[in-house]
Structure formats: structure tokens, C-alpha cells
């Protein structure tokens, strides 16, 4: 919230605001360039090499990409944009950045376009680019109007008052805090004093949502009552509303994933039906890689014939190796023996992520899987041999691997 408030303060001194967003940021961060930046921070130890080696474990054979969401990833992501920030600062360009979101302040539209070109050029040096659909040049008045809920002026009505309260709450929760339980109860009480359902209903009826308000409302769903969680899901996953909510769809499915297993059957059925509907309608939301990974993750929790058919189709048509890994694990957890036997012979052509998933899946095949592991043990790398032993222990203790 400090980021947005600082942006509003800067906008008061400039006529034009340029807002833009780096496209597919975390998956495209180059490991080699990141390692060079880490060495500039500390070239006296082998810590930079250790960090890059750890990242290579996450990304397999690909030398780019950071895991999304963790504090460590955010710190490394900040380092990855060091050069670009210095280029802007050296030209006395006034800007605010939060992760991959840039808000830049200009005196004219022509200046904004020049800065946009400069920013694109500097980002391209690091194999990064901007999202066209999230790039906007607007007047400062329009910018402040969009973010007027951050303005400390008194609220005029109940909805505005609730939105102001919501924006003033920090949704971040530290489960490792010594006062974790008390903090969580305090957060729940604060959220439940606000009509989240009303806020979401109001946003989906706009032609363009206020992303700051909507994301905060979505992130607060986890602490709502079970009844209100289902009511919120009905609004967020309504096929018509998703057109308006497309800019925050990733936030929606991450929030849904966080509460799915705590929902009663009614809520789970609602989520499953809504997500499968996206695939039936061939929604463009399912064509975005990160969305697809999250959707498969949620759908993999409970088995159904419809989901099984979808996963078989996705495995045969998609090239995303991490998605294929998710599908193999899900099909193993669902005990889809026929399908696992069929892809068994593809092991040597599988990517690292798929191979590891299939080693886990082979335990579902019983004696056939044991014979396969013994027959192919010379094909396993050291890491895969360790994974085999780890999976064996989990299988014996009846502990599944989550997608």
C-alpha cells in the first residue's frame, strides 16, 4: 500500500502517468545475469554459485526462471532489475516500482512515450519485455481517480468506507510469528467487519475493476466464514464476471487453491465445475501458462472421469514440461494404471521434471513398476536414484506427493 500511496504523491507534481508491467517476469529471469549481479554484491564467497545451483534444481535444464511467491525469489527479482532501475535514475526519471510493476511520472505524453521506448530497450538487454495490455499512459487526474480509495479523504458512503478499511489492512500473515494465533484471529476479526461480498459484487459490475481493491478483497477470502467463501467463489468464478476479472485471474485461482481443501463438498463441486467450464469454452485464460498450471493443481485434488479425460488431452497437446509433471503426479495419485503403463516407454525422452514424476508414479504400478525400476536403474541419475528411494519411503507410509 505504501507503493500506491507514494505513486499518488508523485502524481500531484506531474501531468502524465505511465503504468506498465513486465511480461511473464519471474519465469524469464536469466540465471547467468543474476549470478553476475550476485557476484557484484559478494565476490568473496561461493554463495552466488550455490544460489544459482539451487535455482537450476527448480528449473531443470533451463537456465532461467525463479519460483513464484517466496520472499527469497522477490529479493532475487529485485536484483535482476538493478541495471534497469539505474538507467532510469541516471536520467533523472521519477518512478516507483513494485516487483514487476512500474509507475513512471512525466511532464507530457511525448516524454512518456520516449521513456517507454527507453525502458523497453533496457529490459530487452536482460531478455525481458513489457505487457502491451497492461501498459497505459494517462493523465495524473485519471490515475488518482482510479486509486481514489487510497486518498485519506473521508469516505462518502458505506461501500467506500469498507474499501478504505480493506486497503488499510495488511493481509500478510506470518505463521511462524510467536503470536501467530493471536495475529490470525485479529486479522479475521478485522476482515469480517468489512462486507467483502458487496465489494466484489460492485467491482464485477464495473467496466474496469480497481485492481488494488479487488486483489485485496480476493486475498482476504481465506479468513471469511465458510458460507461467505462460497458466495465469494460464485462471484469470482462466474463465467461472465471472469471477463471483467481477467487482469486478476491469477490472484483468484491462487486464493481458491488456498481454501479449496477446507471447503465443504458444495464448495468443491462449485470450483471444479467452474474451472472445467473454462476448458469446455476454450477460454483464453486457460492458454496462459501460469494460469494453466494453477488450474491443473486445483483440479488434481479430487478425481473425476471428466478431469481424467482433460488431463490426458492436456498431456498430449501441451509442451510445458512442468505441467506434464503435474499431470503424471495427479494420474498416479488417482491410480490411473492404464495411462501410466502407456507412457512408461516414453521415459527416456521425458524432461527432468517428467522423469522424476514418473519414478514416483511407478510405485503405483506394483510389481510391474518394481520390474521397470530394476530394469532401468542404470538410466537413473544420482538425483533420480535419491528420488526413487524417497518415493519408496513415502509410498510405504501411504503419503502421496501433492501436485
Secondary structure by P-SEA (a helix, b strand, c coil): caaaaaaaaaaaaccbbbbbbbccccccccaaaaaaaaaaaccccaaaaaaaaaaaaaacccccccccccaaaaaaaaaaaaaaaaaaaaacccccccccbbbbbbccaaaaaaaaaaaaaaaaaaccccccccbbbbcaaaaaaaaccccccccccaaaaaaaaaaaccccccccccaaaaaaaaaaaaaaacaaaaaaaaaaaccccaaaaaaaaaaacccccaaaaaaaaaaaacaaaaaaaccaaaaaaaaaaaccccccaaaaaaaaaaaaaaaaacccccccaaaaaaaaaaaaccccaaaaaaaaaaaaccccaaaaaaaaaaaaaacaaaaaaaaccccccccaaaaaaaaaaccccaaaaaaaaaaccccccaaaaaaaaaaaaaaaacccccc
